[in-house]
Amino acid sequence: MLIIRLIRFLLGFVTFTAYGGFPERFVNLCTMNKIPLWNMKKSKDSITADTTVNGYKSIKASAKNSGVRVRITKKHGLPFFIHKNRRRIGLLAGFMTAVITVSFLSTMIWSVSVSGNKTLSDEQILDAFEAVGVKVGARRSAISPSEAAYEAKKLLPKIAWASVNIKGSRVEIVVSELSEAPEFPDSTTPCNIVASQDGTIMGIEATVGVAEVRSGDAVLKGDLLISGITENLDKTYNLKAARGKVHARVKNEINASCNDGQFSRLSKLSEQNSLFIFGLKIPLGIGVGEDNVYTEKSFVANGDMSLPLGKITKRVYYSEPCEAFPEEYKKVYSAYLYACSYRAMYLDSEQILSSDFSFDFVNGEPLFSGNYECKKEIGKRLEIFVEK
């Protein structure tokens, strides 16, 4: 239906009114003479309809034989528009330029989006696909989805599979990343399980080997927890790869002060702006190099869709060590260091059992400190070396 409307617009058509005489006979004669009529509307004493330019030129015979009179009420389409504005050359030239420009731009890719990635960033995936031709400004007909996905996978070994879906002027890249294979413990090399740090045993599960400690025992770093040497009934010994879990109550101490950090300050900033138009980057200043570059992109958007028009700003920051850290920030920075240490300790343990936090000034510097007890798996493998 849309194609028919387009053809009628390009060729032109007219709306006319037929009144008097015998309107029904007029319609029948038009049908017999193969004159196209559409959008017919009948009123009390007239009929309004649309027909082609050539159809209206042939309609007079049917009108005469049916006793009706016809009159054009409106003209539609490109030929009438051009004729009406034939003296406005600039308007026609602009219209034709707009039509050609829109037709050309409709053959290009306007936006590229990524989904399905977890560890890889959107920028990494977009850079890989840009290297194989899938980018804003590329011609849609020049992109082979299957070939582009295959070539991009070579550049990104972490991708298990990828698909390129072209929807109009948009490209959707869907990826699935490889899952890391689980690590299985070595079951062939004889080893013991020893303590990785001091603590008090809370529980032990010896899957393979002999448990050498029990709940409530205090152990030091390096003490034997599960032995890989087992005794047979005939008093001989076997060497095995000990396996199991040993949970212990472990004490932690955290101290964080402003002296723990290295500080720097901004000494120089250079910036370069570029216009981005359908994949073409037009620099507006001198380049800033590629080291320590922070890139900011802002595009014209239509709702959730970003258009291929915008600005790219590159900023380069240079820093140098500070001679003194501002006094008003020392407490905040010390608290930040303490929070980072606590987070690392918390993620490394299974459960925080008790804690004691304090704040004080030492030699004029703020000091955050804390003592913690947590539940943690402390067993680590230690190979048994055998002389041959």
N, C-alpha and C positions, 0 to 999 in steps of 0.2 A: 504493500500500500504506500509506503514511504517513497519507493522508486517511482510509482505512478505520479505521486504529487510532485516529485522533483522534475519529471519529464514535462508535466503540464506547466510547471513554473518556467522551465527553460524555453518551451515552445510558445507559451502564452495562451490565454483563454479569456472568454468574455462571459459576463452575466447579462442576460436579456430578459425582457418581459413581453409576452404575447397576450394580446387582449382583443375582444370582439370575436365575431364569427363562431367557429366550432373548434374549441381548444382540443377536444379529444381527437377529432379527425386530424388536427395539426400534428399531434404527437404520433399518431399512427403513420402519417405520411413521412415524418422524419425518420421513423424506424425503418420503413420500407426503403427509403433513400440512403440508409446507413449513415445518418447524421447522428453523432454521439451526443447524448443529453445526460446530465447528472445533476444532482442536488435540486430536483424539481419540487416546486412548492405551488399548490393550487389555492387560489383565493376565490372570492365570490364570482368575479368576472375576468380573471386573468391567470396566467401561469408564468412563474419565474423559474429559470433553469440556467445551467452553465453549458457551454459548448466550446469547441476549439475554434480557432480563427478561420480555418478552412471550412469548418462546419457551418459557421454563421454566414459565410459567403454563399453557401449552397442552400440556405434555408428559405430564400425568397420564394421559390417555386412552391414549396410546401405551404408557406403562409398564404400565397395567392389562391391556391386551390382549396384552402379551408376557410378563407374569408377572414383571417386574423391579421393583425398588424403587429410587427415586432419592433422593439427599440432596445438598444444597448443601454444598460444602466451602470455597468462598471467593467473596467478592463484590468486584467491581472497578468502578471508574469514579467520575465526579464525583457522581452522585446519592447513592451510598452514603457517599462521603466527607462530603458536606454533612449527610446524616442522622446520621452518627456524631458529627459535631462541631457539631450544631445548637445546642447550649448554649454553645459557644465563639464568641460573636459577634465578638470581637476577632480571632481566628484567621482566621475566614472573611472578615472585612472586609480584613484584611491580604493574604490570598491573592488576593481579587478586585482589590485595589489593585495588587498586583504584576503580575497578568495584564494589567490595563488599561495600566499603565505600560510594560511590556515591549512590548505591542502598539503603543503610541503611539511609543515610541522606535525601534522597528524601521522606522518610516516615515521616519526622519530620517537625514541623513548624519553618520557618526561620524568619518571621517577623510578627508583629501584629500592625495594624494601627487603628485609631479611627476617626470617622467623625460624624457630627450631634450635637455635644455637644456645649453648649453656656456658661453656668455658671460653669459647672463641668470641671475640667482640664483633660487633657489626662492622667496624672499620676494617678488621682483618679479612672478613669474608667479602666485603665490597671491593677491597683492593685486589683480591685474588680474581674476582669475576671481572673487574675492570681490565685486568691484564689480558683476559681472553675475549674482550670486546663487549661485555655486558655492562653498559654504563649509560648515564644520562647523555643524550645527544646522539647515541648510536642509531643507525637506521634499523627499523624493526625487521625488515626483510633480510638484513645481513646477519642476524642472530640465529644460530641453530641451537635450540635449547638442549638437546641431548649432547651435542659436541661440546658446548660451553660448560655443562655440568661435569663432563668427563675430564676436560682440561683443567678446570678449577680444582678438582679433587687431587690432581697431581701436585698442585701448589700447596694444598692444605691436607697433609696426610692424616690429620685428626678427623676428617670428615668420612663417615661411613658411606653415605649417599647424599646426593643433592638433586634437586629438580628446579628447572627454570620455567616459570609459568608467565606467559605474555598475555596480558589482558588489556586490549586497546593500546594505550600509550604507557601503561604501567607494567613493570616486571616484578614478580614476586619470587624471591629465592627462598626455597625451603630446604633446610639441611638437617641431617641427623649425625651427631658426633659419635665416634667410636667410644665404647665404654672400656675402661681400663680392666685388663684381666686381673682377677684376684691373685694375690701372692700366696702360694702354698709353702708351708715350712719344709725345709730340707729334711727328709726322713731317712737319708742314707748316711750322712756324716754324723758320727757319734758326738754328743754334746751334753753338757749339763745346763741347768737353768740356775743362774745366780742372781743375787739382789743388785739392782741398778742403783739403789741408794738406801740410806738408813731408814729404818721404820719398825713398826710393831705389827706382826702378822695378824690379819683379821680372818683370813680364810685361804685354803689351798686346795687346788684340784689337780692332781697328778694324773694326766691321761696316759702318758708313757713315762716309765721310770719310777723311782722310789722317792717319796716325800721325805725330806730330811728335817723339816720343821713342822710345827703345828701352831694353831691359833694361840695368841698370847705371847709367843716368843719374840724377843727383840733381836733384830738382825742388823748387821752393818753392810755397807756397800761391798760387794764381792763375795759375801757368804753364800755357801751352797744351799739352794732351796729344794731342787729336784735333781736327783742323781740319775745319770744315764747309764750307770753301771749296775746291773742286776745279777743276783747270785742264783745259780741253778741248784737243784737238789743234790747234785753230785759234787758240790762245792766249786764248780767252774763258774766263770763270769762271762756275761754278754755285754757288749757295748752297743748302746742304742742312742737314738736322737731323742732326748727327753722332751716331753711336751706337757703343757699344763698352764694354769693361771694361778698367780699368787697375789692376793690383795693384802695391802698393808696400810696401817695408819702412818702417814708421813707428815713431818713438820716442815713448814715453809716459812721463810722470813723475807720480807720485802722492804727495801729502803729506797726511797726516791727523793732526790733533791735537785735543785736547779743546776748543780755542778755536774750532774750526770749527762747533760746535753751539750751539743755543739751548736752554736747559733751563728746565723748569717743574716745579712741585710741586703736589700735590693740596691744595686749600685747603678744599673743602667737598664733602660728599656727601649727597644726598637720595635717598630710596628710597620706592617705592610698590608694594605687592603687590595683586594682583587674583586672584579665583577665576575659573576658566574652566570653565563647565558648558554643554556643547552649544552653543557659539557665544555664550553670554551671559557678559559680563564684569562681575563684581561687585567694584567697588573696595573695598579695605579701609583706605584712608587718603586723605590729601589728595593731589591731583594734583601732578605734578612738572614740568609743562610739556612742550614738544616739542623744545627745543634741547639738544644734546649728550646725548641719551638713549641709553642702552644697555639693550636689552631681552633678558631671559633667560626662556625658556619651559621648563617641566618638566611633563610629562604622565604620567598613569598608563598603563603599557604592559602589554600581554598578548603576550609574545613580541616579535615584530618589529612588531606593530601597536600604535600609540598610541591610547589611548581618549580621548574628548572630555572628559576631566576632568583638571584640573591647576591649576597656579599660574603666573601671569605676573608677573615682577618687572621694574620699570623703575627704573634708576639714572641719576642725573644727576651728572656730575663737573664741578667748576669748578676751574680751575688758574690759577696766577699765576707770573710769572718767579721763578726761584731767584736768590738773591744769590751763592751759591757752590755749585759742583758737588762732591759728596763725593769726597775724595781717593782712597778705595778703589775708586771706579768710573771714574776717569779713564783708566786703561790699557785697561780693557774697552771703554769707549765709543770711545776712539781707534782701537782695533783694529776695532770695528764699522764706523766711518766708512771706514777703509781697505778693509775687505772689500767694502763697498757700492761704493766707487769702482772697485775691481778688477773686480767683477762687471759693472758698467756698461761698462768698457773691454773686458772679455773678450767680452761679447755683441755689441759693436760691431765686433769684428775677426773674421777668419777663422781665425787660428792665432797662438798665442803662440810667438815664435821664441827669445827669451831673456829672462831676468829677473834682477833684483838687488834684494834686500829688506834693509832695515836698520831698527833701532830705537834711539832715543836720547832724551835729555832736553834740551830747549831752553828756557832760562829757567824751569827747574823743571817744565815741562809735557812729558808724553810725546809723542813724535813718531814716527809710522810713515811710512816713505817707501820708494819703490821706483822703479826705472827698468826699463822694459819695451820690447822690440821685438816688433812683431807684423805679420802680413801683413793688409793691408786694401785694399779697393777704394776708391780716393780720387777717382775721376772724378765731376764734377758738371756739369750742363748750364749753359751761359751763352749767352743769346740774342745773336745778331748783329743789331745795329741798322743799318738801311739808310736813308739819307736819300733821300726821294722828291722 
